Amino acid sequence: MAQEKMVVTVRVLPHPDLCPDGVVFEAKQGSTLLNGMLKNGIEVEHACEKVCACATCHVYIREGAQSLAIANEAEEDELDHAWGLEAESRLSCQVRVAMSNLVVELPRHTRNLAKEH
């Protein structure tokens, strides 16, 4: 019998353009954070079509990062190009939902477009 994948809660903090009120959704273990956000109406940029070849889907993992696999060398290399790089920075196309609930913050700027207000 196949083991059913666990479902975790992902909370995306408010972002003035992409989700002004924030969004909470459920994601299956093993799914990518980017796909979950897109499926739930958060139009995160992903210029390379989810293949870890740009830094446009950059996010900050504010809670739950301890359950995630560490970034591989390709992700680390692309993160070097992200605006506002922090210790909690990840590429959402590479983050696979694991066993802990996540709190995610979207950066104000992306590699392709700087939004100033």
N, C-alpha and C positions, 0 to 999 in steps of 0.2 A: 504494500500500500504506500502510495506517495505521501510524503510529509507535506502538510499544508504550510504555506509561507505565512509568517507572522505579519501582522499589520501594525504599523506605528503611526503616530500623529506627527505631522509636520506643520509647524507654525511659522509663517512668513510675516515678519514685522512690517508695519506700514511703510510704504514707499510713495512719495508724492505723485508719481506718474503711473507706476505699474500696478499698485494695489493700495490706494489711499487708506483703506480701513484695515489692511492686513488680510491674510487668508489663512485658514486652518483646513487641512485636508488629511486624509489617510492615504498611506502608500504601502505597498507590499514590500517586504524584505527582498532585496536584490534588484529592485527597480531603481532607475536613476532619478536623482533629485530633479534634474532638468525636465524629464518627461512628466513627472508629477506636477511640477509648476505649470508647464504648458497645458496639461490636461485640465488644470483648475483655473485657467483663464489668466495666468500671469505671463505676459508676453516677453519673457527674458530673451535677449539677443542670443543668437547662436550661429554666427556667421559661417562657421566651418561645418555646419550640419551635424554637430555632435561627435566629431572625431578627434577631439583634443588637438586641434591645429590652430586655435586662436584663444584669446582670453576674454571673449565677449560674454560668456556665461558665468563670469566670476561672481562669487557670493561669499559671505562670511558665515561660518557655522558658529553661532553664538552659544548653543547648548547641544549636547549629544555627540560631539566630535569624537569622544573616547571610544565609541562603538564602531566608528568607520575605519575602513582600511586606510593606511597612510597613502599619501599621494605618491605616485610612481614618478620616475625621472622625467617622462614626457610631460606630465602635468606640472611638475615643478618648473620645467623649462618654460612652458607657456605662461605660468603664473608670473614669471619675471616681467612679462609685458602688461600685466594688469594695472589699472589705475588704483591707487590707494591700497596697495598690498599690505596685509597684516598677517600675524601668526595664524589667525583663524580663516585665512583665505583658502578657497577651493574652487575648482571648476565644476559647476553643477552637472555637466555632462559626464563627469568622471566619478561623482559621488554616488555610491550605491547604498540605498537605505539599508541599515543594519538592524540592530536590536534595540536601540534607544530612540526615544522621541527626539525630534530635532527642532531647534529654533534657528531660523535663517534670516539674515539681513541682506538686502540687496544694496549694492553700492550705488551711490548717486551718479557716478560716472562709469562709462565703459570704454573699452579700447577704441571702439568705432565712433562713439559720440559722447562728447562732454556736454552735459546739460547744466547750464548755469541759470540760477534764479535770483 
